[in-house]
Amino acid sequence: MPIIKSLVVAVLAAGTAILFYAKLRADGEVSTLWILALTLGAGLLAMVIARMIALGRAWQVLIAIASPAMVLVPIYQPPTWIFPIIFLGLAGFYINGVREQVPLYLSNRKTKKVLVDLIPPETNVTFIDLGCGLGDIVTSVARARPQARVIGVETAPLSFLVAWVRAKFFTSVNAEIRFQSIWDTDVSNADMVYAFLSPAPMIRLNEKLRNEMKPGSRFISNSFAVPGAEPDEIVAVDDTRETQLLIWRL
Ligand SMILES: C[S@@+](CC[C@H](N)C(=O)[O-])C[C@H]1O[C@@H](n2cnc3c(N)ncnc32)[C@H](O)[C@@H]1O
């Protein structure tokens, strides 16, 4: 469970910094410079541990924010209104962890490359990323395959916003991000559907795709199997988490 691991890492890093702070405090007033160093140190320590235990990039970002915050809060005791704001900010990215049992984590660089290689160049394929997170896959595929039409759908509000801005202002016109649920997305015209979700929605998703996708199209699931439905092909990615792309041909 990456959420538990992340919490343990953040508490460990922040706890270490707070112990140092308490030690310094016992000897007298602690300067702002020291507090800054301890705060950055907590963030750095958390990132190093997160990398060592191979936590995903989104969790690393979360930890890098959470650990310094956990150091600063007991030291400065900020006004209480700041906590609902932080909560809303996190919910804006991670709400689907609660709603759909699908939190935010991102496909890594090597997976993106392998995925792009599965898309024939110079063809007008329609590619859909169901639950596109921060839009990494959409922007990478759209850039690498300029003739493809690349669509991402996302319902976590802040993830959607980041993905939409990236697609709109930093990618060419063949990328489109929609604030839309996976379950309301029309996949009948898609040649390739990609999903990196969790075990929870896979049976329902498989039923939807089998009913709606056209013959000859492909469904690619990053890591998560569909119980009772053997994939037609498995592509191994040469990365540390031993990613597998499971491919079904409709
Ligand atoms: C594990 S992330 C994958 C992000 C991206 N596809 C990637 O591979 O880098 C899954 C994303 O699916 C989104 N998601 C979960 N359920 C969804 C739903 N019903 N409709 C739209 N997005 C959903 C989550 O908010 C999360 O951002």
The ligand as a Tripos MOL2 file, in Angstrom:
@<TRIPOS>MOLECULE
LIG
   27    29     1     0     0
SMALL
NO_CHARGES

@<TRIPOS>ATOM
      1 C1         -2.7940    5.5600  -11.4180 C.3       1 LIG1
      2 S1         -3.3000    7.0750  -12.1050 S.3       1 LIG1
      3 C2         -2.6770    6.9160  -13.7630 C.3       1 LIG1
      4 C3         -2.3670    8.2420  -14.4150 C.3       1 LIG1
      5 C4         -1.9020    8.1490  -15.8550 C.3       1 LIG1
      6 N1         -2.8160    7.3970  -16.6550 N.3       1 LIG1
      7 C5         -0.5380    7.5210  -15.9580 C.2       1 LIG1
      8 O1         -0.4720    6.3550  -16.3410 O.co2     1 LIG1
      9 O2          0.4690    8.2020  -15.6620 O.co2     1 LIG1
     10 C6         -5.0380    6.7750  -12.2880 C.3       1 LIG1
     11 C7         -5.8490    8.0250  -12.4890 C.3       1 LIG1
     12 O3         -7.1940    7.6310  -12.7730 O.3       1 LIG1
     13 C8         -8.0540    8.6110  -12.2390 C.3       1 LIG1
     14 N2         -9.3930    8.0230  -12.1290 N.ar      1 LIG1
     15 C9         -9.7880    7.0520  -11.2870 C.ar      1 LIG1
     16 N3        -11.0710    6.7470  -11.4950 N.ar      1 LIG1
     17 C10       -11.5190    7.5620  -12.4750 C.ar      1 LIG1
     18 C11       -12.7680    7.7340  -13.1320 C.ar      1 LIG1
     19 N4        -13.8420    7.0030  -12.8160 N.pl3     1 LIG1
     20 N5        -12.8640    8.6500  -14.1130 N.ar      1 LIG1
     21 C12       -11.7750    9.3970  -14.4560 C.ar      1 LIG1
     22 N6        -10.5640    9.2890  -13.8790 N.ar      1 LIG1
     23 C13       -10.4370    8.3820  -12.8850 C.ar      1 LIG1
     24 C14        -7.4070    8.9700  -10.9090 C.3       1 LIG1
     25 O4         -7.8320   10.2300  -10.4460 O.3       1 LIG1
     26 C15        -5.9250    8.9450  -11.2770 C.3       1 LIG1
     27 O5         -5.4820   10.2120  -11.6490 O.3       1 LIG1
@<TRIPOS>BOND
     1     1     2 1
     2     2     3 1
     3     2    10 1
     4     3     4 1
     5     4     5 1
     6     5     6 1
     7     5     7 1
     8     7     8 2
     9     7     9 1
    10    10    11 1
    11    11    12 1
    12    11    26 1
    13    12    13 1
    14    13    14 1
    15    13    24 1
    16    14    15 ar
    17    14    23 ar
    18    15    16 ar
    19    16    17 ar
    20    17    18 ar
    21    17    23 ar
    22    18    19 1
    23    18    20 ar
    24    20    21 ar
    25    21    22 ar
    26    22    23 ar
    27    24    25 1
    28    24    26 1
    29    26    27 1
@<TRIPOS>SUBSTRUCTURE
     1 LIG1         1 GROUP 0 **** ****
